[in-house]
Amino acid sequence: MFSRYKKAGDAGKAPRPGAKPALKAVDDTPMTAPVENAASTSLRRPAQAAAARVVPQDKERKRKERLAEIKIDLHKSLLDNLNLGALDTATETDLRAEISSIASEALEERNIVLNREDRITLNQELYDEVRGLGPLEPLLKDDTVNDILVNGPHQVFVERAGKLTLTDTAFKDEKHLLRIIDKIVSAVGRRVDESNPYVDARLQDGSRFNAMVGPIAVDGSLVSIRKFKKDKLGIDDLVRFGAFSEEMAAYLQAAVACRLNVIVSGGTGSGKTTTLNALSSFIDNAERILTIEDTAELQLQQVHVGRMESRPPNVEGKGEVSPRDCLKNALRMRPDRIIVGETRGEEVIDMLQAMNTGHDGSMTTIHANNPRDGISRLENMIMMAGMEMPLKAVRSQIASAVNLLVQASRLQDGSRRMTSITEITGMEGDVISMQEIFRFQRVGLTPENKIIGHFTGTGVRSNFSERFRLWGYDLPPSIYEPIAAE
C-alpha cells in the first residue's frame, strides 16, 4: 500500500452505518378524469405542463441512494486515513490506487458487497470528492454543457444547446454543497460565509463561478458556473452554425482590420464574449493588444497580447483593483488596441477617451437589448460615474468614439444570432444618428418552436466604404442588398 499517503498510527474506524429508514408507501390512487371543456375552439394554446423532475426508475433510485450513503461514510474514512498534506505531490495513479485500497478495506469491515460497476463508480466519486468538486465534476468534464446552475443541494440544472434541463445530479445536503463552494473559493484566496454571503471566483480551467449562500439564498446555496470553452470558435465556425452570414463576416473583417471602434451589445448568455473573441481574430499579428477583464475569458491568438484581470477587495475591504485602474495603466503601456471584456461602470469614461485619442480599433461589450438601448446605456454609465457634462456633450463624445454596434441576441428557441450591425454616423442636433447595415429577419416559427429567418442587408451602403477601400477592403455593393424571404 502507498503508506506515505496514510496518517501515522491507527486511525479511528467509522461506525457501521445504521439501517436505512423504511420508505413511505406512495398513494397511487387514480385521479378523477377532468371534464372536457366545451369551448374546444379556444385561440389559446394548451398550457405547457411543468417540466418533469428527472426521477430514475425505482431500482436505479434505490441503488443511487445506497451508493450515496456509502460514499459519504467512506469519504469520512478517507479523511481519517489519508495524509492530506501529501496529496499535493501525489500522482493521479497513486492516489486512485490508495483510494481504491482504503475503500475496499472499509467496505469489507462494513460487510458491504458491491458489483464491479458500482465499485468503479464509487471509487471515481470518492476521487472527485478528494481532488475535484464532488458531484459537479462529471458536469465540468462534459463538453456539451455550457452552464451549470445549482439551486440548493437537490436541484442542479445544466444548459445544453441553449436549453436548460434538470439533471439527476445532487448533493447529500446543504453542508456538502457548502463544502464544495468553500473548496472552490479558498483555492483563489477568498471566503464566503454569513458575513460575506456572495462571491465571484474563477475555476482552475478559467470557468466563471458565482455563489450565494444563506441567509441571502433562502432555499439553499445558489451556484452558477459559466464553463470556459477550451476550443475557441472562429468566424468560420460561427458562420457555419448560423450565427451570422458570410456577407456580415466579410463586412466585420473589413471593419476590424480598418480599426473601427466596435461595441458588442447583448443580454446575458447571448454570446457577446464569443463574438468579441471571433472579431479579435481579424486583428493584425503585428499590433500590440491589451485586454482587461473581470474574469479572463478572451482567447486571443496574436503574438503581442498583454492580459489584465481586475481584483475585488479582500475581507478587510482593501486591495481592490478596478477595471478603471487597469484601463488607466493600460493607456501608459503603448497599446495599439485595448479590448475590455465588459464595460459596466465608470471605466466607460476612460474607454471612450481611449477610443478618441489614438487607440482606434478598440473593442468592448455592454449589456443592452438593441443598438439604441446600447447608446442610452453608455450615456447612463457616464452620468452615474459623476461626470458633470451636458447631455449633448456626452452624446457627442459617444458619437465620435464609437463607430460600430454589433447586437448579439439569444432567441426564444435557444439559438444565438447576430441580429443587427449598426453604424454610428454622427450627430443630428442633439440626437446620435445611426444606420443599420445588416439584420436578422424573422419570418416565422416551426411547430417545434424553432425560429425561421434569414440574414439580410438593409440596402444602406456603409458609411465607411471609402475607408474600407483605402485600406484594401473594397467590398462589393451587392453585400448590402436586401434578401427576400424564400
N, C-alpha and C positions, 0 to 999 in steps of 0.2 A: 504494500500500500504506500501511497505517497505521504509518508508521515510528516513531511515538512509543512503540509497544509493543515495538519491537525494540531489542536491545542495540546500542550503538555499536560500529562495527568489524565485521570479518568473523568470524563465529562458526565454530568448528571443525565440520567436517562429520562426521556419524556414518558409520562404515564400513558398507559394503554388507553386509546380513545374509547369513550363510553358508547353504549348502544345508541343507535340513531332513534330520534323520536318518531313515533308512528305517524304515518301520513293520514291527513283527514280525508274522509271519503268525499268524492265530488258528486254533487247533486246533478244528475244528468236528466232530470225530468224535462220532457219536451215542452217548448213554449207553444202557446196557442198561436195558430197562424193568423197574421194580421188581415183585416178585412180589406179587400182591394178597393182603392179609391175610384169612384165613378168618373171623376174628371181625369180620364186617362189621356186626354189630348192636351195636357199642360205643356206650355212652351219651355218650362224649366227642365233642365237636365236632371236625371235622378241623382240624388245626393250620393257622393262617394263614400264608401264605407271607410271607417277609420283603419289606418294601417295596422295590419295584424302583427302582433308581437311574435317574434321568432321563438317558437317553442319546439324543442326537439321531441321526437317520439318518446313515449313514457320510459321505455327501456334505456334509450340513449340518455334521457334526462337523469335517470337514477344513476347511471354509470358516471356521468359528469359530476353529479353531486358527490358521489363516493370518492372520485378522484380528487375533487377539490378539498374535501375534508382530509384525505390522506396527505395531500400536498402541503396544506397549512401545518399539519402536525410534523411532517418531515422537514419543512423549512425551519421550524424551531430547533429540530435536532441538528440541522446543518449549522445554524448559528452557534450552537453549543460546541460542535465538534470541529468546525473549520477554523483554521488560523487566519482570520480576516486580514491581518497585517501582511500576509504573504501572497494574498490574491493578486496584488498589483503586478507581481512579477511572474505569476503562474501562466503557463501557456494554456490555450483553449483545450488541447488534447488532455493534458494532465488534470485540469480542473474537471472536465467532463468525467474522466475516469474516477476521480476521487469522489465526485457527487454520486456517481453510479454505485460505488462501493459502499459509501455511507448509507445510501438509500436502501440497498439490498440488506444490509445489516439491520436497519431499522424495521424494514418490512418483515424480516424473519423473526425479530423479537416480538412483533405485534401479531404474529401468525396471520399475516395478510398475504394472500396469493393473487398475483396479477398475471394476465397473459402477456405475451411479448409486446404486442402493440401498445397496451396500456402502460407497460413499464417504460417503453421508449418515450411515450407521450409525457409520462411523469418526470422522467429524467430531463427532458427538454424544458419542461415548465419550471423545474427546480433550477436549472441553469439560467433561465431567463430571470428568475427571481433574484439570483445571486449576482449575475453580471449585467442583466438587461433591465427592462422596465416591466417585468411581470406579464400580465395579460395583454398589454399593449404591444409587446414585442412582435408577435406574428403580423399584426396590422401594419407596423412600421416596415416590415420586410416585404409586404405585399405591394408590388409596383402598380397595381390597378387602383389603389386607394390614394386619393388626393388629400382628404381632410379626415381627421379623427375627432369626434365630438363626444365628450363624456358628460352625461347628465346624472351625476350621482353614481354610486358603486354598481348599480344593477342595470344601467342603460347606456350602451355605447353605440353611437351612430358612426357611419363612415359615408364619405361621398365617393361614388364611382361614376365616371362619365357624366358628371353634373347632377346626379340624382342621389338623394340621401336615403340610406337604408339602415334598418336596425339590425345589429349583429347579435349573436348569442354569446359574445364575449362579456364577461362580468368579473367584478372584483368580489372578494369574500365579504367585505363590509367597508364602512367608511374609513376605518383605521388602515385597512390595506391600501385603499386609494390614496390616503394622505401620506402613507409611507413612500409610495411611488412618486408622488408630487415632490416630497421633500428630497428624494434621491436625485431628481432632475435639477431642482433649483440650487441645492447645495453644491452640485458639480460646477456651477458657474458663480459661486460665491454669493448667493442670495438666500433669502429665507422667506417663508410665508407662514403666518400664524394669525391668531385672532387680532393682534395689534396691527398687523400688516397683511390684510386678507386677500391681496391680489398680487400677482407677479407676472412679469414678462421675461422670457428667457429664450435660449436657443439650444437645441439639442446638438449632440456632437456632429451629426451629419448636416447641420445647418437648418433643420426644420424649425419653424417658429412655434413657440409654446406659450400659452397663456392659461393661467389658472386663477380661480376664485374659490376661496374656502369659507366655511361658516365663521361668523354668523351672517355674512353677506349672502352666501349661497344657501338658500333655505332648505332645499330638499337633497342636500349632498353636494360635495365639491363639483365645480364645473371646470372642465378642461377642454381646450381646443388646440389641436396641433395641425398646422399647415405644413404638409410634407415638402421637403426640399427635393426638387427633381434633379437627379444625377445627370440625365441626358438633356442638354439644352435644346429647346425647339427653335429651329431656324425659320427663316421666311418661307422656304420651300415647304417645310412641314406644315406651317400654318395655312398656306395656300392649299395644300393637299387635303387638310382637314376641313376646309371650307370656312376658315376664319375671315378671309378676305380674298379678293380676286387677283389675278395676275397683273391686271392694269393698275390696281391700287398698289401692288408691290413695286411695280416699276416707278410709280409716282413717289412712293415713300423712299425708295432708294435714291432718287434724284434729290428729294428734299433733305435727307440726312447728309448725303455727300456734299451738297451745296451749303451746308452749315446753317440751315434754318433752325430756329429755336422751336422745339416741339414740346407740347404738353399732352400726355396721355391721361384722359379722364375716364371715369367709370365707377361703378359701385363695387362693393366688397365681393371678391371672388369672381370678378368679371374678366380677369386676365390682364390687368394693367402691367404687372411686373413682367409677365411673359412677353407682352407686346414690346415693352421697353427693351428687354433682352434681345428680341429679334431685331428691333430697329438699330441697336448698337452694332450689329454685325456689318452695317454699311459704313462704319467709321473707318477711315484710312488707318493702316497699321503704323504710320509714322507719327500720329498725333499723340500727345500726352493727355490722358484721361484721368480724372479724379472722381471717385464715386463716394457718395455719402448716404448711409442708410441707418435705420434703427436696428434692423437685423440684416446682416449681409446675405443677400439672395442673388444679386446680379452675377451673371457668369460671363464676363467679357473675355473675348478670345484675343484681344490685341496684346502686343508686347508691353507697351508702356502704360500700365494701369496702376494707379495708387488707390487702395481701398481704405475707407474710414468707416467706423461704426460708432454711433453715439452711445453714451452710457448713462443709465439712470442714477439718481442719488443712492448712496448706501443707507444702511439702517439709521445712521445718525443724521441723514439728510444732507450729507456732504459728498463731494466728488463727482457731481453731475457734469457731464459733457453733452451739451445740447447739439442738435443738428446745426443751429446757427453758429455755435462755436466752431464746429468742424468746417462750415462754409466760409467763415471769416478767415480761417487759417488756410483753407484751400486756395483762396484768392492770392495768397502770398507764395504759392508753390509753382507759379508759372504754368498753369494748366491751359491746354488748348480748348478742352471741353470739360464741363462739370455736369455730372449726372447725379441728381438727388433722387433716391429711391421713392420718397413720398414727401410732398410739401403739405404740412398741415398746421403750421403756426407762424410765428414771427420770422422764421427763416425765409419766408416768401419775399421779404424786402430785399435781402441780400441776393436771393436768387434772381430777381428781376433786374437788380443793378448789375449783376454779373453778365446777364444776357445783353444788357445795354452798353457794356463797357469793354468790348473786345473779346468776350468769350462766346462768340457765335457758335451755334450748333449744340448748345447745352440742352438737356432734357430732364424732365421730371414727371411725376404723376400726381394727380389730385383726385379726390372723391367728388363726383358730380354725375348727374343723371343725363345731361346733354351739354353740348358745347356752350350754349348761352349761360346755363347754370354754372359751368366751369369758370367763366369770366366773372360772374357775380360772386362766386366763392373766393376768387383771388382778391376782389375788392374787399370782401368781408374780412379776410385774413389780414389785409393791410390795416384796416380800421381797428381790428382787435389788437393789433400789435402796438397801438397807441400813437400812430402817425397822425399828426395834425396837418392834414393836407386836404385841399378842396377835392371834391369827388371828380371834377373834370381833370385835375392834375393826376389823380390816381389812375383814371382810365387812360389818360394819355401815356402814362408810364407803361401800363399793360400793353396798349396797342403798339408801342414802339419796341417792346421787348419780345412779345410772343408772336410767332409767325404762323404756327400751325397747331390745331387742336385735333387729336385723334380720339374718337369716342369708342370705348370698348364696352360691350354690354353682355350680360348673361340673360338669355331669353328664357321664356317660360318652360321650354322643353329641356332646359339644362345646357343647351348649346351656347357657345361663346362666339360672338361675331363682332367685327369692327363695323359698327353701324353707321359711322359718319366720319368723314375727313373734311375739316372746315378750316379755311384760311382767314386770318385777320388782315383786313386791307387798310385799316387806318381809322380815322375819326370822322364822323359826320355830325357836327355840332357837339353835343355832349354825349353822343352815343358811339360805342365801338362798332364799326361796320364789319360784317363777316359775310363770307360766301361759302356755301357748301359745294365741294367738288365731287365727292363720291358719297353714296349712301347705300344702305341695305334696304331694299324694297320688299316689304312683307306682302304676300299675296293671299295666303290662307292658312288653313290648319288641316292636317290629315286626321282621320278617325282615331289614330294613335296619339293625337296631340303633338305631333311633330310639325314644326313651323315650315311652311313653304314660302320661299322667297328667293331673291337673286340680288347680286351687287350690280350697281349701275352708276354711270356718270350722270351728272345733273345737266350737262350741256354748257356749263360755265367753264371757260378756259382759265387755267391757273394764272393768278396774278404774278407768279414768279417764273413764268415761261421764259422770259428773256434771260433771267439769271441762270436757269437750267441750261439754256443754250450756250451761254458764255462759259459755263463750267464743263461743257462737253456732254450734256444730257439733253439732247434735242428730242423731246417726247413728241410722238405724232398726235395731231389734234383729235384723231379718232378715239383715243382712250377716254376723252371727256364726254363722248356722245352717249345719250340715254339709250338704255337697252329695254326693249318692250318685253313684257311678260310673255312666256310661251304658253 
